[in-house]
Amino acid sequence: MTFKASILTLYPDMFPGPLGHSLSGRGLEKGLWSLEALQIRDHATDKHRSVDDTPAGGGAGMVLRADVLARAIDAAAPADDPRPRILMSPRGKPLTQARAHELAEGPGAIIVCGRFEGVDQRVIDARNLEEISIGDYILSGGEIGAITLLDAIVRLIPGVMGNMQSADTESFETGLLEHPQYTRPQEFEGRTIPEVLTSGNHKKIAEWQREQAEKLTQQRRPDLWEAYLDEAD
């Protein structure tokens, strides 16, 4: 089964973008996953190819129309398509490593990139769109969020990352932030690699890495630290 991503956007030329390079790009070349960027505007019906209109109740900006977007979604994904339908949205649930794993294990995703002031709520409800956010800030549109989401997913697809073991200790995989990393040279501007890491004692190295991960998480992400302690209990 190949992971298939279908992106609904007003700017299909933004894809694959960064996804065409490095790990994800090599995965594309190998056929480990596929990507199609589809123009929402192709499903407009008037001569101006309009996709938006003024918000009901007044207010600034424009809103992506439900009828146009629904036609775009239906064309990309028939009713029996098992792929989840996702809307990149600042009001969505925060993207987590756990959700990235779940999506990577599935057949793919339909990802809608919003623009303007938002998307008509009726199409969100009617097409069961899962709203996902990549952070507490506003972007010009959903495309950057879609690229971020796909990068998080694709690297977890078997064969994309050369050594999957390297992902096991990354931030969020264990509930903790990742421990500090070092490499040659042994000394850099008076700073040396911690002695334990060159000791050859794998037990002590593992203990040091765990201690550092816990310390960093406690200092920088108290929310993650509290969740980690709750899980340990």
ZIPETA-V158200 format. One record per residue. N is the residue number from 0. RES is the residue in one small letter. PHI is phi in radians with two decimals (NA if undefined). Layout:
n=N res=RES phi=PHI
n=N res=RES phi=PHI
This chain:
n=0 res=m phi=NA
n=1 res=t phi=-1.76
n=2 res=f phi=-1.21
n=3 res=k phi=-2.03
n=4 res=a phi=-1.88
n=5 res=s phi=-2.02
n=6 res=i phi=-1.82
n=7 res=l phi=-1.78
n=8 res=t phi=-2.68
n=9 res=l phi=-1.56
n=10 res=y phi=-2.34
n=11 res=p phi=-1.07
n=12 res=d phi=-1.19
n=13 res=m phi=-1.30
n=14 res=f phi=-2.05
n=15 res=p phi=-1.32
n=16 res=g phi=0.97
n=17 res=p phi=-1.04
n=18 res=l phi=-1.21
n=19 res=g phi=-1.53
n=20 res=h phi=-2.18
n=21 res=s phi=0.95
n=22 res=l phi=-1.04
n=23 res=s phi=-1.13
n=24 res=g phi=-1.14
n=25 res=r phi=-1.15
n=26 res=g phi=-1.11
n=27 res=l phi=-1.08
n=28 res=e phi=-1.09
n=29 res=k phi=-1.42
n=30 res=g phi=1.36
n=31 res=l phi=-1.32
n=32 res=w phi=-2.70
n=33 res=s phi=-2.34
n=34 res=l phi=-2.45
n=35 res=e phi=-2.29
n=36 res=a phi=-1.91
n=37 res=l phi=-1.95
n=38 res=q phi=-1.43
n=39 res=i phi=-1.06
n=40 res=r phi=-1.08
n=41 res=d phi=-1.11
n=42 res=h phi=-1.83
n=43 res=a phi=-1.31
n=44 res=t phi=-2.00
n=45 res=d phi=-1.64
n=46 res=k phi=-1.18
n=47 res=h phi=-1.56
n=48 res=r phi=0.98
n=49 res=s phi=-1.29
n=50 res=v phi=-2.11
n=51 res=d phi=-2.36
n=52 res=d phi=-2.71
n=53 res=t phi=-1.21
n=54 res=p phi=-1.22
n=55 res=a phi=-1.10
n=56 res=g phi=1.56
n=57 res=g phi=1.54
n=58 res=g phi=2.21
n=59 res=a phi=-1.38
n=60 res=g phi=1.39
n=61 res=m phi=-2.27
n=62 res=v phi=-2.17
n=63 res=l phi=-1.18
n=64 res=r phi=-1.22
n=65 res=a phi=-1.20
n=66 res=d phi=-1.17
n=67 res=v phi=-1.14
n=68 res=l phi=-1.16
n=69 res=a phi=-1.08
n=70 res=r phi=-1.10
n=71 res=a phi=-1.13
n=72 res=i phi=-1.13
n=73 res=d phi=-1.12
n=74 res=a phi=-1.23
n=75 res=a phi=-1.39
n=76 res=a phi=-2.49
n=77 res=p phi=-1.04
n=78 res=a phi=-1.00
n=79 res=d phi=-1.59
n=80 res=d phi=-1.20
n=81 res=p phi=-1.38
n=82 res=r phi=-1.24
n=83 res=p phi=-1.13
n=84 res=r phi=-1.87
n=85 res=i phi=-2.08
n=86 res=l phi=-2.02
n=87 res=m phi=-1.27
n=88 res=s phi=-2.66
n=89 res=p phi=-1.15
n=90 res=r phi=-1.70
n=91 res=g phi=-1.36
n=92 res=k phi=-1.20
n=93 res=p phi=-1.06
n=94 res=l phi=-1.16
n=95 res=t phi=-2.18
n=96 res=q phi=-1.10
n=97 res=a phi=-1.10
n=98 res=r phi=-1.20
n=99 res=a phi=-1.07
n=100 res=h phi=-1.09
n=101 res=e phi=-1.03
n=102 res=l phi=-1.19
n=103 res=a phi=-1.12
n=104 res=e phi=-1.49
n=105 res=g phi=-1.75
n=106 res=p phi=-1.40
n=107 res=g phi=2.48
n=108 res=a phi=-2.80
n=109 res=i phi=-1.72
n=110 res=i phi=-2.09
n=111 res=v phi=-1.69
n=112 res=c phi=-1.80
n=113 res=g phi=-1.30
n=114 res=r phi=-2.53
n=115 res=f phi=1.09
n=116 res=e phi=-1.50
n=117 res=g phi=2.54
n=118 res=v phi=-2.12
n=119 res=d phi=-0.90
n=120 res=q phi=-1.01
n=121 res=r phi=-1.14
n=122 res=v phi=-1.33
n=123 res=i phi=-1.08
n=124 res=d phi=-1.27
n=125 res=a phi=-1.20
n=126 res=r phi=-1.85
n=127 res=n phi=0.91
n=128 res=l phi=-1.44
n=129 res=e phi=-1.51
n=130 res=e phi=-1.52
n=131 res=i phi=-2.18
n=132 res=s phi=-2.01
n=133 res=i phi=-1.78
n=134 res=g phi=2.81
n=135 res=d phi=-1.53
n=136 res=y phi=-2.78
n=137 res=i phi=-1.93
n=138 res=l phi=-1.89
n=139 res=s phi=-1.21
n=140 res=g phi=-2.97
n=141 res=g phi=-1.45
n=142 res=e phi=-1.10
n=143 res=i phi=-1.10
n=144 res=g phi=-1.11
n=145 res=a phi=-1.12
n=146 res=i phi=-1.10
n=147 res=t phi=-1.08
n=148 res=l phi=-1.02
n=149 res=l phi=-1.16
n=150 res=d phi=-1.09
n=151 res=a phi=-1.13
n=152 res=i phi=-1.36
n=153 res=v phi=-1.09
n=154 res=r phi=-1.12
n=155 res=l phi=-1.61
n=156 res=i phi=-1.26
n=157 res=p phi=-0.91
n=158 res=g phi=1.72
n=159 res=v phi=-1.31
n=160 res=m phi=-1.60
n=161 res=g phi=-0.98
n=162 res=n phi=-2.14
n=163 res=m phi=-1.10
n=164 res=q phi=-1.08
n=165 res=s phi=-1.16
n=166 res=a phi=-1.44
n=167 res=d phi=-1.13
n=168 res=t phi=-1.82
n=169 res=e phi=-1.18
n=170 res=s phi=-0.93
n=171 res=f phi=1.44
n=172 res=e phi=-1.20
n=173 res=t phi=-1.85
n=174 res=g phi=1.56
n=175 res=l phi=-2.13
n=176 res=l phi=-1.26
n=177 res=e phi=-1.25
n=178 res=h phi=-1.19
n=179 res=p phi=-1.07
n=180 res=q phi=-2.01
n=181 res=y phi=-2.44
n=182 res=t phi=-2.69
n=183 res=r phi=-1.11
n=184 res=p phi=-1.37
n=185 res=q phi=-1.07
n=186 res=e phi=-2.20
n=187 res=f phi=-2.37
n=188 res=e phi=0.87
n=189 res=g phi=1.47
n=190 res=r phi=-1.78
n=191 res=t phi=-1.95
n=192 res=i phi=-1.20
n=193 res=p phi=-0.88
n=194 res=e phi=-0.99
n=195 res=v phi=-1.05
n=196 res=l phi=-1.28
n=197 res=t phi=-1.92
n=198 res=s phi=-1.39
n=199 res=g phi=1.44
n=200 res=n phi=-1.55
n=201 res=h phi=-1.15
n=202 res=k phi=-1.16
n=203 res=k phi=-1.19
n=204 res=i phi=-1.09
n=205 res=a phi=-1.08
n=206 res=e phi=-1.13
n=207 res=w phi=-1.09
n=208 res=q phi=-1.10
n=209 res=r phi=-1.13
n=210 res=e phi=-1.07
n=211 res=q phi=-1.17
n=212 res=a phi=-1.11
n=213 res=e phi=-1.15
n=214 res=k phi=-1.10
n=215 res=l phi=-1.10
n=216 res=t phi=-1.11
n=217 res=q phi=-1.10
n=218 res=q phi=-1.33
n=219 res=r phi=-1.72
n=220 res=r phi=-2.36
n=221 res=p phi=-1.01
n=222 res=d phi=-1.14
n=223 res=l phi=-1.18
n=224 res=w phi=-1.10
n=225 res=e phi=-1.10
n=226 res=a phi=-1.13
n=227 res=y phi=-1.12
n=228 res=l phi=-1.15
n=229 res=d phi=-1.09
n=230 res=e phi=-1.15
n=231 res=a phi=-1.13
n=232 res=d phi=-1.23
